[in-house]
Amino acid sequence: MKVLYIERSTGEGRNGDWAESLDLDGVERIVVGTGPGSFAGIRSALAFAQGYALGSKCEVLGLPSPCAVAAQVYAGGTGFPLAVVGDARRGKFWIALFEGLKLVCPVFQVERDLLETRVPLSAKVATSDDVRIGDVLSEAFGERYIGGVKPTADGLRVFAEANPSAPVAEPLPIYLNPAVRD
């Protein structure tokens, strides 16, 4: 079965050029990163996948984007717990916890002052938001902070292949906060 993996949570390429390079010939399943991350990137990837599926009758599944980060970090070995941490804005952070290629605690939010207490002491820490929060994570976690890791479609593939039941049908974006209205 040909599976297409799409990960757009970092919001790069907002103009849609990314879709032009996809090899859609014979695709029977699409797995999309559901965030958290760039609203525009996640929504455009999901809309593309769902729209393509309408005409082709392929299956669309979703997988949280931190799973792609975990797969990339664990490429060098899986003998440690991992916390993938991101900027949830408004003074909050999101965290997803992994043991090897298994998501043991789905994405949850914490206030800044609780960040260190919600990450297990044995866990290494990675982020897809290094530019925005790398300094905070480095200060909070010291040598346990392994740096920034951009989630990729290949990371989604590795995680999905290791956990065939992890991708979910009828995927929705992971929204951490309600929409801001003026």
Sequence and secondary structure as in RCSB ss.txt:
>XXXX:A:sequence
MKVLYIERSTGEGRNGDWAESLDLDGVERIVVGTGPGSFAGIRSALAFAQGYALGSKCEVLGLPSPCAVAAQVYA
GGTGFPLAVVGDARRGKFWIALFEGLKLVCPVFQVERDLLETRVPLSAKVATSDDVRIGDVLSEAFGERYIGGVK
PTADGLRVFAEANPSAPVAEPLPIYLNPAVRD
>XXXX:A:secstr
 EEEEE  TT   TTSHHHHT   TTEEEEEEE  SS HHHHHHHHHHHHHHHHHH  EEEEE THHHHHHHHGG
G   SEEEEEEEEETTEEEEEEEESS EEEEEEEEEGGGHHHHS TT EEEES HHHHHHHHHHHHGGGEEEE  
  HHHHHHHHHH TT SEES      S     
